[in-house]
Amino acid sequence: MSVVFFGMGLYVLILFPEEIHMPEKFRVMFGVVLLLYGVYRFISLRIKQRQADEERQFE
């Protein structure tokens, strides 16, 4: 899921069609939020995976 959010953020920032009228400041803000949320999801997923791996090692 993190890849989807990151990809959508890049799409909104770089490849967003001009036919859809959206103020540039809003487009940039929305794209950055999607990118950051994708990064946050990826980091939280990695932390949970590491914790699960550590718990399996101690069992």
C-alpha positions as CSV (number, residue, x, y, z in Angstrom):
1,M,0.0,0.0,0.0
2,S,2.9,2.4,0.7
3,V,4.0,2.0,-2.9
4,V,0.5,3.0,-4.1
5,F,0.5,6.2,-2.0
6,F,4.1,7.1,-3.0
7,G,3.2,6.5,-6.7
8,M,0.1,8.6,-6.5
9,G,2.1,11.4,-4.9
10,L,4.6,11.3,-7.8
11,Y,1.7,11.2,-10.3
12,V,0.0,14.3,-8.7
13,L,3.3,16.2,-8.6
14,I,4.7,15.3,-12.0
15,L,2.2,13.8,-14.4
16,F,-1.1,15.3,-13.3
17,P,-3.1,16.2,-16.4
18,E,-3.8,19.9,-17.0
19,E,-7.3,19.2,-18.2
20,I,-8.3,18.8,-14.6
21,H,-8.2,22.3,-13.2
22,M,-6.6,22.4,-9.8
23,P,-4.6,25.2,-8.2
24,E,-0.9,24.5,-8.4
25,K,-0.3,25.1,-4.7
26,F,-3.0,22.6,-3.8
27,R,-1.7,20.1,-6.2
28,V,1.8,20.3,-4.8
29,M,0.6,20.2,-1.2
30,F,-1.6,17.1,-2.0
31,G,1.3,15.4,-3.8
32,V,3.7,16.0,-0.9
33,V,1.2,14.7,1.6
34,L,0.7,11.5,-0.4
35,L,4.5,11.0,-0.7
36,L,5.1,11.5,3.0
37,Y,2.2,9.2,3.9
38,G,3.7,6.5,1.6
39,V,7.0,6.9,3.3
40,Y,5.4,6.7,6.7
41,R,3.5,3.6,5.8
42,F,6.7,2.0,4.5
43,I,8.7,2.8,7.6
44,S,5.9,1.6,10.0
45,L,5.7,-1.6,8.0
46,R,9.4,-2.2,8.3
47,I,9.4,-1.6,12.0
48,K,6.5,-4.1,12.5
49,Q,8.3,-6.7,10.4
50,R,11.5,-6.3,12.5
51,Q,9.6,-6.6,15.7
52,A,7.9,-9.7,14.5
53,D,11.2,-11.2,13.4
54,E,12.8,-10.4,16.8
55,E,9.8,-12.1,18.6
56,R,10.2,-15.2,16.4
57,Q,13.9,-15.4,17.3
58,F,13.2,-15.4,21.0
59,E,10.6,-18.2,20.8
